[in-house]
Amino acid sequence: MAENMKTLGEFIVEKQLDFPDASGSLSQLLGAIRLAAKVVNREINKAGLVDIIGSAGQENVQGEQQQKLDIYANDKFKAAMEARGEVCGVASEEEDDFVAFNNTQSKNGKYIVLMDPLDGSSNIDVNVSVGTIFSIYKRVSPVGSEVTEADFLQPGRKQIAAGYVIYGSSTMLVYSTGNGVHGFTLDPSIGVFCLSHQDMKIPTDGKIYSINEGNYIKFPEGVKRYIKFCQQEAPEQGRPYTSRYIGSLVSDFHRNLLKGGIFIYPTTASAPKGKLRLLYECNPMAFLMEQAGGKASDGFSSILDIKPSELHQRTSFFVGSTNMVNTAEAMMADFSGPDAETNL
Ligand SMILES: O=P(O)(O)OC[C@H]1O[C@](O)(COP(=O)(O)O)[C@@H](O)[C@@H]1O
Protein backbone atom coordinates (compact mmCIF):
# COMPACT_ATOMS: atom_id res chain seq x y z
CA MET A 1 0.00 0.00 0.00
CA ALA A 2 1.49 3.33 -1.10
CA GLU A 3 1.21 5.05 2.29
CA ASN A 4 3.40 2.37 3.90
CA MET A 5 6.22 3.70 1.87
CA LYS A 6 6.37 6.79 4.07
CA THR A 7 8.50 6.69 7.18
CA LEU A 8 7.76 8.41 10.50
CA GLY A 9 10.77 10.67 9.96
CA GLU A 10 9.49 11.81 6.56
CA PHE A 11 5.96 12.30 7.91
CA ILE A 12 7.24 14.44 10.81
CA VAL A 13 9.21 16.68 8.42
CA GLU A 14 6.29 16.86 5.99
CA LYS A 15 3.95 17.97 8.80
CA GLN A 16 6.52 20.52 9.99
CA LEU A 17 6.35 22.16 6.56
CA ASP A 18 2.70 22.97 7.32
CA PHE A 19 4.08 25.50 9.85
CA PRO A 20 6.48 27.82 7.96
CA ASP A 21 7.85 29.37 11.20
CA ALA A 22 8.38 25.99 12.85
CA SER A 23 11.96 25.71 14.21
CA GLY A 24 12.15 21.94 13.77
CA SER A 25 12.75 21.37 17.47
CA LEU A 26 9.51 19.41 17.95
CA SER A 27 10.54 17.23 15.00
CA GLN A 28 13.90 16.64 16.68
CA LEU A 29 12.16 15.71 19.91
CA LEU A 30 9.84 13.25 18.15
CA GLY A 31 12.96 11.81 16.53
CA ALA A 32 14.43 11.20 20.00
CA ILE A 33 11.27 9.35 21.06
CA ARG A 34 11.36 7.30 17.86
CA LEU A 35 14.96 6.18 18.58
CA ALA A 36 14.34 5.34 22.25
CA ALA A 37 11.24 3.35 21.25
CA LYS A 38 13.32 1.16 18.94
CA VAL A 39 15.96 0.56 21.63
CA VAL A 40 13.35 -0.38 24.24
CA ASN A 41 11.50 -2.53 21.67
CA ARG A 42 14.70 -4.49 21.02
CA GLU A 43 15.04 -5.24 24.76
CA ILE A 44 11.38 -6.19 25.18
CA ASN A 45 11.50 -8.57 22.21
CA LYS A 46 14.26 -10.59 23.83
CA ALA A 47 13.13 -10.05 27.42
CA GLY A 48 12.92 -13.80 28.14
CA LEU A 49 16.53 -14.32 27.03
CA VAL A 50 18.34 -11.55 28.87
CA ASP A 51 18.33 -10.50 32.52
CA ILE A 52 15.68 -7.82 32.10
CA ILE A 53 12.61 -9.57 33.44
CA GLY A 54 11.37 -9.23 36.98
CA SER A 55 11.62 -6.77 39.79
CA ALA A 56 14.50 -4.34 40.20
CA GLY A 57 14.13 -4.80 43.96
CA GLN A 58 13.16 -1.17 44.63
CA GLU A 59 9.98 0.92 44.74
CA ASN A 60 9.04 4.14 42.93
CA VAL A 61 7.61 7.19 44.72
CA GLN A 62 4.14 5.64 44.48
CA GLY A 63 5.23 2.58 46.45
CA GLU A 64 5.09 0.31 43.37
CA GLN A 65 7.73 -2.34 42.78
CA GLN A 66 9.87 -1.10 39.90
CA GLN A 67 10.49 -3.68 37.17
CA LYS A 68 13.93 -3.86 35.56
CA LEU A 69 12.31 -2.86 32.24
CA ASP A 70 10.67 0.17 33.91
CA ILE A 71 14.12 1.47 34.80
CA TYR A 72 15.70 0.47 31.49
CA ALA A 73 12.98 2.26 29.50
CA ASN A 74 13.14 5.31 31.79
CA ASP A 75 16.90 5.60 31.28
CA LYS A 76 16.73 5.18 27.48
CA PHE A 77 13.97 7.75 26.92
CA LYS A 78 15.64 10.22 29.28
CA ALA A 79 19.03 9.79 27.56
CA ALA A 80 17.55 10.21 24.08
CA MET A 81 15.77 13.43 25.09
CA GLU A 82 18.76 14.88 26.97
CA ALA A 83 20.98 14.22 23.93
CA ARG A 84 18.78 16.38 21.68
CA GLY A 85 18.83 19.69 23.55
CA GLU A 86 15.17 20.45 22.74
CA VAL A 87 13.94 19.28 26.14
CA CYS A 88 14.82 21.21 29.31
CA GLY A 89 13.32 18.65 31.69
CA VAL A 90 11.30 15.45 32.09
CA ALA A 91 8.93 14.01 34.66
CA SER A 92 8.37 10.27 34.80
CA GLU A 93 6.39 7.62 36.67
CA GLU A 94 9.77 6.20 37.67
CA GLU A 95 11.22 9.47 39.04
CA ASP A 96 10.23 10.93 42.42
CA ASP A 97 10.62 14.51 41.19
CA PHE A 98 11.01 16.17 37.79
CA VAL A 99 14.51 15.98 36.27
CA ALA A 100 16.01 19.19 34.84
CA PHE A 101 18.63 18.69 32.13
CA ASN A 102 21.59 20.92 32.95
CA ASN A 103 23.72 20.76 29.80
CA THR A 104 23.86 24.16 28.11
CA GLN A 105 21.83 23.12 25.07
CA SER A 106 19.02 21.59 27.14
CA LYS A 107 18.85 24.63 29.40
CA ASN A 108 17.73 26.48 26.27
CA GLY A 109 15.28 23.75 25.36
CA LYS A 110 11.69 25.01 25.06
CA TYR A 111 9.89 21.71 25.71
CA ILE A 112 9.18 19.56 28.74
CA VAL A 113 8.12 15.92 28.54
CA LEU A 114 6.09 13.79 30.93
CA MET A 115 6.20 10.03 30.47
CA ASP A 116 5.22 6.58 31.63
CA PRO A 117 8.28 4.79 30.23
CA LEU A 118 6.82 1.30 30.62
CA ASP A 119 3.05 1.07 30.98
CA GLY A 120 1.43 -2.20 31.96
CA SER A 121 4.35 -3.35 34.09
CA SER A 122 2.31 -6.22 35.51
CA ASN A 123 2.22 -7.75 32.04
CA ILE A 124 5.95 -7.61 31.24
CA ASP A 125 6.87 -11.04 32.62
CA VAL A 126 3.91 -12.79 31.01
CA ASN A 127 4.59 -11.64 27.45
CA VAL A 128 1.43 -9.52 27.18
CA SER A 129 1.65 -6.23 25.29
CA VAL A 130 2.96 -3.21 27.18
CA GLY A 131 3.61 0.40 26.17
CA THR A 132 5.26 3.77 26.62
CA ILE A 133 3.18 6.95 27.01
CA PHE A 134 4.48 10.52 26.44
CA SER A 135 3.10 14.03 26.76
CA ILE A 136 4.84 17.19 25.46
CA TYR A 137 4.33 20.83 26.54
CA LYS A 138 6.07 24.13 25.92
CA ARG A 139 7.73 25.26 29.13
CA VAL A 140 6.15 28.24 30.98
CA SER A 141 9.41 29.34 32.62
CA PRO A 142 11.65 31.56 30.44
CA VAL A 143 14.02 29.67 28.10
CA GLY A 144 17.47 29.48 29.70
CA SER A 145 16.11 29.82 33.25
CA GLU A 146 15.72 27.08 35.89
CA VAL A 147 13.00 24.54 35.09
CA THR A 148 10.18 24.74 37.65
CA GLU A 149 7.37 22.44 38.81
CA ALA A 150 4.94 24.88 37.16
CA ASP A 151 6.36 23.79 33.80
CA PHE A 152 4.92 20.31 34.48
CA LEU A 153 1.65 21.18 36.22
CA GLN A 154 -0.12 22.46 33.10
CA PRO A 155 -3.69 21.39 32.17
CA GLY A 156 -3.81 18.67 29.50
CA ARG A 157 -5.40 21.06 27.03
CA LYS A 158 -2.04 22.87 26.81
CA GLN A 159 -0.28 19.78 25.41
CA ILE A 160 1.65 20.44 22.18
CA ALA A 161 1.81 16.73 21.34
CA ALA A 162 1.18 13.32 22.89
CA GLY A 163 1.48 9.69 21.96
CA TYR A 164 2.26 6.14 22.89
CA VAL A 165 4.30 3.19 21.73
CA ILE A 166 2.67 -0.23 21.92
CA TYR A 167 5.02 -3.20 22.11
CA GLY A 168 2.62 -5.92 20.97
CA SER A 169 2.28 -8.47 18.17
CA SER A 170 3.75 -5.62 16.14
CA THR A 171 5.29 -2.45 17.56
CA MET A 172 3.49 0.78 16.76
CA LEU A 173 4.03 4.45 17.55
CA VAL A 174 0.83 6.50 17.62
CA TYR A 175 0.95 10.27 18.12
CA SER A 176 -0.74 13.61 17.55
CA THR A 177 0.51 17.18 17.40
CA GLY A 178 -3.06 18.47 17.37
CA ASN A 179 -3.64 17.67 13.69
CA GLY A 180 -5.18 14.25 13.86
CA VAL A 181 -3.85 10.95 15.20
CA HIS A 182 -1.44 8.92 13.10
CA GLY A 183 -0.04 5.41 13.59
CA PHE A 184 3.28 3.96 12.41
CA THR A 185 4.23 0.30 12.46
CA LEU A 186 7.85 -0.74 13.03
CA ASP A 187 9.17 -2.87 10.17
CA PRO A 188 11.78 -4.92 12.07
CA SER A 189 13.48 -6.02 8.84
CA ILE A 190 14.51 -2.44 8.09
CA GLY A 191 14.20 -0.98 11.62
CA VAL A 192 11.92 1.82 10.42
CA PHE A 193 8.49 3.03 11.57
CA CYS A 194 6.26 3.19 8.45
CA LEU A 195 2.93 4.99 8.17
CA SER A 196 0.18 2.36 8.59
CA HIS A 197 -2.76 4.21 10.18
CA GLN A 198 -3.22 7.79 8.94
CA ASP A 199 -5.78 10.05 10.62
CA MET A 200 -7.20 7.47 13.05
CA LYS A 201 -10.83 8.07 14.13
CA ILE A 202 -12.71 6.15 16.83
CA PRO A 203 -16.30 5.09 16.02
CA THR A 204 -18.80 7.22 17.99
CA ASP A 205 -20.28 4.00 19.31
CA GLY A 206 -18.73 0.60 20.13
CA LYS A 207 -19.52 -2.82 21.56
CA ILE A 208 -16.56 -3.31 23.87
CA TYR A 209 -16.38 -2.30 27.53
CA SER A 210 -13.02 -2.55 29.31
CA ILE A 211 -12.76 -2.45 33.12
CA ASN A 212 -11.20 -4.62 35.85
CA GLU A 213 -14.43 -6.22 37.11
CA GLY A 214 -12.45 -7.87 39.87
CA ASN A 215 -12.93 -4.59 41.74
CA TYR A 216 -16.71 -4.56 41.12
CA ILE A 217 -17.87 -4.40 44.74
CA LYS A 218 -15.60 -1.38 45.34
CA PHE A 219 -16.92 0.60 42.34
CA PRO A 220 -19.10 3.72 42.59
CA GLU A 221 -22.82 3.00 42.04
CA GLY A 222 -22.76 4.82 38.69
CA VAL A 223 -20.10 2.43 37.37
CA LYS A 224 -21.94 -0.63 38.68
CA ARG A 225 -25.09 0.56 36.85
CA TYR A 226 -23.11 1.15 33.66
CA ILE A 227 -21.62 -2.36 33.76
CA LYS A 228 -25.13 -3.78 34.17
CA PHE A 229 -26.25 -1.64 31.23
CA CYS A 230 -23.43 -3.10 29.10
CA GLN A 231 -24.43 -6.65 30.07
CA GLN A 232 -28.18 -6.26 29.49
CA GLU A 233 -29.96 -7.98 26.57
CA ALA A 234 -30.87 -5.22 24.05
CA PRO A 235 -30.05 -6.69 20.63
CA GLU A 236 -31.47 -3.66 18.81
CA GLN A 237 -28.73 -1.59 20.54
CA GLY A 238 -26.04 -4.22 20.11
CA ARG A 239 -26.07 -5.20 23.78
CA PRO A 240 -24.83 -7.10 25.62
CA TYR A 241 -21.41 -5.61 24.80
CA THR A 242 -18.22 -7.69 24.93
CA SER A 243 -15.88 -7.39 27.91
CA ARG A 244 -12.16 -7.06 27.10
CA TYR A 245 -9.46 -6.16 29.65
CA ILE A 246 -5.74 -6.62 28.96
CA GLY A 247 -4.53 -4.75 32.02
CA SER A 248 -2.16 -2.50 30.04
CA LEU A 249 -3.74 0.92 29.51
CA VAL A 250 -1.96 1.42 26.16
CA SER A 251 -3.21 -1.91 24.79
CA ASP A 252 -6.82 -1.52 26.01
CA PHE A 253 -6.85 2.06 24.67
CA HIS A 254 -5.37 1.05 21.28
CA ARG A 255 -7.92 -1.72 20.74
CA ASN A 256 -10.83 0.61 21.55
CA LEU A 257 -9.39 3.36 19.33
CA LEU A 258 -9.45 0.97 16.37
CA LYS A 259 -12.74 -0.84 17.08
CA GLY A 260 -14.79 1.55 19.24
CA GLY A 261 -15.37 0.95 22.93
CA ILE A 262 -14.95 2.38 26.40
CA PHE A 263 -12.19 1.94 28.98
CA ILE A 264 -12.96 2.81 32.60
CA TYR A 265 -10.63 2.91 35.60
CA PRO A 266 -12.85 4.48 38.28
CA THR A 267 -12.17 5.39 41.86
CA THR A 268 -12.53 2.38 44.12
CA ALA A 269 -12.84 2.00 47.86
CA SER A 270 -9.10 1.14 47.97
CA ALA A 271 -8.13 3.87 45.46
CA PRO A 272 -10.46 6.80 46.31
CA LYS A 273 -8.61 9.07 43.86
CA GLY A 274 -8.37 6.42 41.14
CA LYS A 275 -5.24 4.49 40.14
CA LEU A 276 -4.08 6.01 36.87
CA ARG A 277 -1.83 9.10 36.88
CA LEU A 278 -3.26 12.30 35.40
CA LEU A 279 -0.10 13.84 33.93
CA TYR A 280 1.60 10.95 32.10
CA GLU A 281 -1.19 8.39 31.61
CA CYS A 282 -4.60 10.11 31.36
CA ASN A 283 -3.76 13.53 29.84
CA PRO A 284 -1.82 12.18 26.82
CA MET A 285 -4.47 9.49 26.15
CA ALA A 286 -7.26 12.07 26.54
CA PHE A 287 -5.48 14.39 24.05
CA LEU A 288 -5.26 11.54 21.52
CA MET A 289 -8.85 10.43 22.09
CA GLU A 290 -10.27 13.93 21.52
CA GLN A 291 -8.11 14.25 18.39
CA ALA A 292 -9.59 10.93 17.19
CA GLY A 293 -13.15 12.16 17.73
CA GLY A 294 -13.75 10.39 21.05
CA LYS A 295 -14.13 11.59 24.64
CA ALA A 296 -12.20 11.43 27.94
CA SER A 297 -13.44 12.39 31.41
CA ASP A 298 -13.13 11.62 35.10
CA GLY A 299 -16.75 10.50 35.03
CA PHE A 300 -18.08 14.02 35.39
CA SER A 301 -15.90 16.49 33.45
CA SER A 302 -13.14 16.62 30.84
CA ILE A 303 -9.75 15.25 31.86
CA LEU A 304 -7.97 17.90 29.76
CA ASP A 305 -9.45 20.75 31.85
CA ILE A 306 -8.23 19.43 35.22
CA LYS A 307 -5.70 21.88 36.74
CA PRO A 308 -2.94 19.60 38.10
CA SER A 309 -1.56 20.19 41.60
CA GLU A 310 0.92 17.30 42.00
CA LEU A 311 3.28 15.46 39.62
CA HIS A 312 1.98 11.97 40.43
CA GLN A 313 -1.67 12.83 41.12
CA ARG A 314 -4.24 10.19 40.20
CA THR A 315 -7.68 10.48 38.66
CA SER A 316 -10.59 8.27 37.63
CA PHE A 317 -10.64 7.73 33.86
CA PHE A 318 -13.50 7.17 31.41
CA VAL A 319 -12.26 7.19 27.79
CA GLY A 320 -13.47 6.02 24.40
CA SER A 321 -16.38 6.32 21.96
CA THR A 322 -18.32 9.53 22.64
CA ASN A 323 -21.79 7.96 22.97
CA MET A 324 -20.50 5.31 25.39
CA VAL A 325 -18.67 7.86 27.61
CA ASN A 326 -21.79 10.09 27.57
CA THR A 327 -23.93 7.17 28.78
CA ALA A 328 -21.45 6.28 31.53
CA GLU A 329 -21.26 9.94 32.63
CA ALA A 330 -25.07 10.14 32.77
CA MET A 331 -25.12 7.14 35.13
CA MET A 332 -22.33 8.65 37.25
CA ALA A 333 -24.35 11.90 37.48
CA ASP A 334 -27.50 9.97 38.44
CA PHE A 335 -25.99 7.50 40.89
CA SER A 336 -22.60 8.84 42.03
CA GLY A 337 -22.96 12.58 41.61
CA PRO A 338 -24.11 15.21 44.13
CA ASP A 339 -27.86 14.37 43.54
CA ALA A 340 -27.30 10.60 43.66
CA GLU A 341 -29.15 10.15 46.97
CA THR A 342 -32.51 11.03 45.37
CA ASN A 343 -31.99 8.43 42.58
CA LEU A 344 -30.89 5.43 44.62
O1 LIG B 1 -4.20 -4.31 37.54
P1 LIG B 1 -5.19 -3.20 37.52
O2 LIG B 1 -5.55 -2.65 38.87
O3 LIG B 1 -6.42 -3.53 36.73
O4 LIG B 1 -4.49 -1.97 36.79
C1 LIG B 1 -4.13 -2.03 35.44
C2 LIG B 1 -3.78 -0.65 35.02
O5 LIG B 1 -2.60 -0.25 35.72
C3 LIG B 1 -1.54 0.01 34.81
O6 LIG B 1 -0.76 -1.12 34.66
C4 LIG B 1 -0.74 1.16 35.42
O7 LIG B 1 0.32 1.42 34.75
P2 LIG B 1 1.86 1.07 35.16
O8 LIG B 1 2.04 -0.35 34.82
O9 LIG B 1 2.62 2.00 34.34
O10 LIG B 1 2.01 1.34 36.62
C5 LIG B 1 -2.25 0.36 33.49
O11 LIG B 1 -1.49 0.11 32.38
C6 LIG B 1 -3.47 -0.56 33.54
O12 LIG B 1 -4.56 -0.05 32.83
The ligand as an SDF file (V2000), in Angstrom:
LIG
                    3D

 20 20  0  0  0  0  0  0  0  0999 V2000
   -4.2000   -4.3080   37.5390 O   0  0  0  0  0  0  0  0  0  0  0  0
   -5.1940   -3.1970   37.5160 P   0  0  0  0  0  0  0  0  0  0  0  0
   -5.5510   -2.6500   38.8740 O   0  0  0  0  0  0  0  0  0  0  0  0
   -6.4210   -3.5320   36.7300 O   0  0  0  0  0  0  0  0  0  0  0  0
   -4.4890   -1.9650   36.7910 O   0  0  0  0  0  0  0  0  0  0  0  0
   -4.1290   -2.0350   35.4370 C   0  0  0  0  0  0  0  0  0  0  0  0
   -3.7770   -0.6470   35.0230 C   0  0  0  0  0  0  0  0  0  0  0  0
   -2.5970   -0.2490   35.7240 O   0  0  0  0  0  0  0  0  0  0  0  0
   -1.5400    0.0140   34.8140 C   0  0  0  0  0  0  0  0  0  0  0  0
   -0.7610   -1.1230   34.6550 O   0  0  0  0  0  0  0  0  0  0  0  0
   -0.7440    1.1590   35.4200 C   0  0  0  0  0  0  0  0  0  0  0  0
    0.3200    1.4170   34.7520 O   0  0  0  0  0  0  0  0  0  0  0  0
    1.8580    1.0720   35.1620 P   0  0  0  0  0  0  0  0  0  0  0  0
    2.0440   -0.3500   34.8150 O   0  0  0  0  0  0  0  0  0  0  0  0
    2.6180    1.9960   34.3370 O   0  0  0  0  0  0  0  0  0  0  0  0
    2.0150    1.3430   36.6230 O   0  0  0  0  0  0  0  0  0  0  0  0
   -2.2480    0.3600   33.4940 C   0  0  0  0  0  0  0  0  0  0  0  0
   -1.4890    0.1070   32.3750 O   0  0  0  0  0  0  0  0  0  0  0  0
   -3.4710   -0.5580   33.5370 C   0  0  0  0  0  0  0  0  0  0  0  0
   -4.5630   -0.0470   32.8260 O   0  0  0  0  0  0  0  0  0  0  0  0
  1  2  2  0
  2  3  1  0
  2  4  1  0
  2  5  1  0
  5  6  1  0
  6  7  1  0
  7  8  1  0
  7 19  1  0
  8  9  1  0
  9 10  1  0
  9 11  1  0
  9 17  1  0
 11 12  1  0
 12 13  1  0
 13 14  2  0
 13 15  1  0
 13 16  1  0
 17 18  1  0
 17 19  1  0
 19 20  1  0
M  END
$$$$
